[in-house]
Amino acid sequence: MKTIEKQLQDYGIRPTAMRMLVYQYISSQNSTVSLTAVENHFEKSDRITLYRTLKTFEEKGLAHQIDDGTGVPKYALCKHEYHSEKHNDLHLHFHCNKCGKTVCLTEHQIPQINLPDNYLPENINMLIKGTCDKCNI
């Protein structure tokens, strides 16, 4: 297993102490995280530093942002080895209406969609809303 420092370097990210801590926190979660969740975890840290860390992860292709319809952007680490500033994580996301958690369903890929001529897609997001396995007991 790669160290956090090596993982960040592989994506062209300078491994500062805060970046390594944020990476470790996000990777330990079983669902996506919001900036507020990261702030609450690192309550003595500067909000701008945490925001910039998440945006750097996203810009470098280490993390992706999920719009789950709540109006609060969520972030998750990417599960691929491909390093690109312009990548898409074309998998489904599931948002639980009861507990509010959003998870990546990386094993379920978004199908290829053939758009009309001269349509240029920039982003695609497929979200399923319902009740998660923990709340559906």
C-alpha positions, 0 to 999 in steps of 0.5 A: 500500500502506498503511503499518503505522502507518495499517493499525493506526490503521484498526483502532483500534490505537494504533501503538506501536513494538512493535506496528508491529514485531510487525505487520511480523514477522507479515506477513513470515511465510508461516505462522501464528506462536505467541507463542513464535515472536514471543518468539524473534524479539524476544528482548529484549522482554517476554513480556507486552507481546508477548502483549498485542500479539497479543491486541489485534490479535485483539480489534480484528479485525486478526488471528485465532487458530488452534487447530491441535490442537497445544495452542499458539495460533497467530496470523495477520493477517486478509486482509479490510477489515472492521473488527469486534471480533466477526468470524470468519475463516471459511476453512480452515487446514492443519497439516503433520504433518511440519514443524509449520507451520499456514497459512491457506487463505483461498481456501477458505471454510468452508461455511454450516452450518445448525444446529438451532433455538436453537443459537447458534454462537460460533466455528468452526474447520476444520482439515485435517492432512496434509503440506504442499507443501514436505514432500511433495517 
